[in-house]
Amino acid sequence: GELTSNWRKENPDVEPAEILLKKIENERKSNRKKTANTTEITKTPYELPKGWKWVRLSQILDVNPPKEKLDLPDNQICSFVPMASVSDVTGKIEKVEERYFSTVKKGYTFFKNGDIIFAKITPCMENGKSAIVEGMKNGFGFGSTEFFVLRVSEHVNKKLIHFLIRSKRFRAEAKSVMSGAVGQQRVPKNFIEEYLFPLPPKAEQEKIVSILDSIFDNEDEIIEILSLESQLEILKKSILFKAFRGELGTNDPQEESAL
């Protein structure tokens, strides 16, 4: 909560996270959704600002929600997202493939626009392969079986959750609990469900995301500039290399020789 400490002073009357959590619980009851069975929170990592509340992630999102029944013809074109299409640099889906419904309706992960997909297998998880699902044909898509699908309550900013799971700290903690054979280790589902999250009030969530967006947009621009500088340095070395090999096309056969 240190990023928005000044903002809180200017906005002391925002609705606290305690009320937000009750709204989510009521929403789940009305939709007949069950919250995953998790252990009671008896110990917290640090003290939160006033109006915030420690929660388990399963209290504010669903991990791998039930797949919806789709009455579609086998030749229906559907969006498909393989693991390779999720960028570990940008945290976005870079390329969406199209496949027939008959080829994806079984054996693949189902998700909808607005969901978050998170790679659960090594080394994709450690590399940070996760994204907010956008632009799926007809509002839904299919993808690798190695994705967890996180469906966040409308009372929680999904970008805030995406920032969380992309953080190095979260991935390091996830790596420490991975299980399975070497090269095929996966994050267990209950790690995400049990994960302690400091839930801010909704208005403060929006402010935090706004600040983080600004910071990371600037970071992306800096990375692009540094990349261009690196390319220019390589070009300079290449030109010098060619210059001393006589490959710059400056030779004039009419001119007297160096000898």
Secondary structure as GFF3:
##gff-version 3
##sequence-region A 1 259
A	DSSP	three_ten_helix	2	4	.	.	.	ID=ss1
A	DSSP	alpha_helix	5	10	.	.	.	ID=ss2
A	DSSP	alpha_helix	17	30	.	.	.	ID=ss3
A	DSSP	beta_strand	53	56	.	.	.	ID=ss4
A	DSSP	three_ten_helix	57	59	.	.	.	ID=ss5
A	DSSP	beta_strand	61	63	.	.	.	ID=ss6
A	DSSP	beta_strand	77	81	.	.	.	ID=ss7
A	DSSP	three_ten_helix	83	85	.	.	.	ID=ss8
A	DSSP	beta_strand	97	100	.	.	.	ID=ss9
A	DSSP	alpha_helix	101	104	.	.	.	ID=ss10
A	DSSP	beta_strand	109	112	.	.	.	ID=ss11
A	DSSP	beta_strand	116	119	.	.	.	ID=ss12
A	DSSP	alpha_helix	124	127	.	.	.	ID=ss13
A	DSSP	beta_strand	130	132	.	.	.	ID=ss14
A	DSSP	three_ten_helix	137	139	.	.	.	ID=ss15
A	DSSP	beta_strand	140	143	.	.	.	ID=ss16
A	DSSP	beta_strand	147	152	.	.	.	ID=ss17
A	DSSP	alpha_helix	158	166	.	.	.	ID=ss18
A	DSSP	alpha_helix	168	176	.	.	.	ID=ss19
A	DSSP	alpha_helix	189	194	.	.	.	ID=ss20
A	DSSP	beta_strand	196	199	.	.	.	ID=ss21
A	DSSP	alpha_helix	202	243	.	.	.	ID=ss22
###
